[in-house]
Amino acid sequence: MADDKVHSQEQITPIDIEDFTISEEEPEKPAENVNRHVLCSVAADENTPVELLEKLIEDKDHHVRCSVAANKKTPVETLEKLAVDNDESVRRYVAANTNTSAELLERLIEDEDHYVRCSVAANKTTPPSILAKLAVDNDEEVRNAVAQNESTPASLLRELAVDEAWKVRTLVAENQSTPVSLLRKLAVDGDIFVRNAVAENSSTPVSLLRKLAVDENMVVRVGVAQNESTPASLLRELVVDESMNVRKFVAENETTPVSPFEKLLEDIVRHRVFENSNTPVAVRKKLAEELGEEDRPLPKERL
């Protein structure tokens, strides 16, 4: 949807509706591009009169129609017209608009374009009954959007927490609305990225972070080191973690207390020596063991 990004709203002066010229084809010349930008800005402005918005949905340029579809002040009746637009990007913006009615969202979940359904799934005003249908959509990206939506009820998050796709479970683990009881279950998921997401979630309780801080996989422990909710006492323990990556993220965590930084500074110096291609192989191997970088290959220059 990057190509269909709606232009940022700008303050514009009131303009007579009759003075507006609707483009007949995709703009090609620089002057026409300027005209398109103006039209998009007007279409996205929440102060634009409804009558003008109605006229702008007839524009041949889909960027203009997208801007109307994204405008939170666009009337439901106008959104209904845009919901059957031939351009799928326009329908996506209708699906994402928080002013779109539940009845219209219900119709849009039948759209053949899966990004339209993703937009409905990500819409924070989508009713739970509709989210329930999208939670079993055959397309994984649609289920991802439901899992990521902070308005998704806990009952649906529990269903998605056992989804066969690791990405869906990961997004449930990242969701700030996921209940602690469910985070505890996801903390023992067989996929390291699911456990990492629990470790990074600011809603994860300290008791659970302590368990994840001793996870056998470095990726999970990195999540704890990154989490700004991790208590100072636990960050001090991670300062001596066997993995350089874990210690690196402890150093970058803004909540890390001052006391461990002397140890972390030693790490940084030794790591720079380790990364230097002129460092003798024997020295580099010794540093690799000390820094927990045994699996890192030696620089090609030293092989």
Secondary structure, 3 states (H helix, E strand, C coil): CHHHCCCCCCCCCCCCHHHCCCCCCCCCCHHHHHHHHHHHHHHHCCCCCHHHHHHHCCCCCHHHHHHHHHCCCCCHHHHHHHCCCCCHHHHHHHHHCCCCCHHHHHHHCCCCCHHHHHHHHHCCCCCHHHHHHHCCCCCHHHHHHHHHCCCCCHHHHHHHCCCCCHHHHHHHHHCCCCCHHHHHHHCCCCCHHHHHHHHHCCCCCHHHHHHHCCCCCHHHHHHHHHCCCCCHHHHHHHCCCCCHHHHHHHHHCCCCCCCCHHHHHHHHHHHHHHHCCCCCHHHHHHHHHHHCCCCCCCCHHHC
